[in-house]
């Protein structure tokens, strides 16, 4: 099973209260500095994968509301290779489970591995990163996209559970989930 749900969270605590025009100027300057810090942090891969999720894009692709995600880590073992990924997991209102995983290139055991399956068809996605693949398991209602860049790997996974989803919805959802993570690698 996957973890909680997706969406960036912002917190702030302003102990000093200014008044009048000074308060407006201070609030605008504070907001601009905060926006610049958040953008810089995302571009440098700071924070967890939940910090880069575009909740609106994922909800539009899925056609369902998602809540806030929960950052953590997950151990991945694949074809005798193992690595630890930073992960953001969550669940949509319908019970669809979503997970975004990111791994820096130096944390991978060798090259970024392509998605591979002896059972499911793997489709290349030439417009994402340096290399990307999409996998669909229609029977289990699962899909994944993996993107490799010079900086690392990002992967988005979806488990639909009892919610029937077509291939186009699964693909659009995992792509919307992974796209904002690519520049942060």
KATAZI-V253283 format. One record per pair of residues at least 12 apart in sequence whose C-alpha atoms are under 8 Angstrom apart, sorted by the first residue. I is the first residue (numbers start at 1). J is the second residue. Records with the same first field share a line. If there is no record, write none. Layout:
I=J, J
//
This chain:
1=97
2=89, 90, 97, 98, 99
3=69, 70, 88, 89, 90, 91, 99
4=68, 69, 70, 88, 89, 90, 91
5=66, 67, 68, 69, 70, 88, 89, 90, 91, 92, 97, 98
6=50, 53, 55, 66, 67, 68, 69, 70, 88, 89, 90, 91, 98
7=50, 51, 52, 53, 54, 55, 66, 67, 68, 69
8=50, 51, 52, 53, 54, 55, 68, 69
9=51, 68
42=184
43=183, 184, 185
44=184, 185
45=184, 185
48=71, 72, 86, 87, 88
49=71, 86, 87, 88, 100, 101, 102, 181
50=69, 70, 71, 87, 88, 89, 100
52=180, 181
53=177, 178, 180, 181
54=176, 177, 180
57=176, 177
58=173, 174, 176, 177
59=173
61=169, 172, 173, 176
62=169, 170, 172, 173
64=92, 93, 94
65=92, 93
66=90, 91, 92, 93
67=90, 91, 92, 93
68=90
69=88, 89, 90
70=88, 89, 90
71=86, 87, 88, 89
72=86, 87, 88
73=85, 86, 87
74=86, 87
81=109
82=108, 109
83=107, 108, 109
84=103, 107
85=101, 102, 103
86=101, 102, 103
87=99, 100, 101, 102
88=100, 101
94=163
95=160, 161, 162, 163
96=158, 159, 160, 161, 163
97=158, 159, 160, 161
98=156, 157, 158, 159
99=156, 157, 158
100=154, 155, 156, 157, 177, 178
101=154, 155, 156
102=152, 153, 154, 155, 181, 185
103=152, 153, 154, 185
104=151, 152, 153, 185
105=150, 151, 152, 153
106=152
108=152
112=148, 152, 153
114=132, 133, 146, 148
115=133, 134, 135, 145, 146
120=135, 136, 137
121=135, 136
122=134, 135, 136
123=135
128=147, 179
129=147, 148, 149, 182
130=147, 148, 149, 150
131=147, 148, 149
132=145, 146, 147, 148
133=145, 146, 147
134=146, 171
136=167, 170
138=167
140=159, 160, 161
141=159, 160, 161, 163, 164, 165
142=157, 158, 159, 160, 170
143=157, 158, 159, 170, 171, 174
144=156, 157, 158, 171, 174
145=157, 171, 174, 175, 178
147=178, 182
149=182, 185
151=185
152=185
153=182, 185
154=178, 181, 182, 185
155=178
156=174, 175, 177, 178
157=174
158=170, 173, 174
//
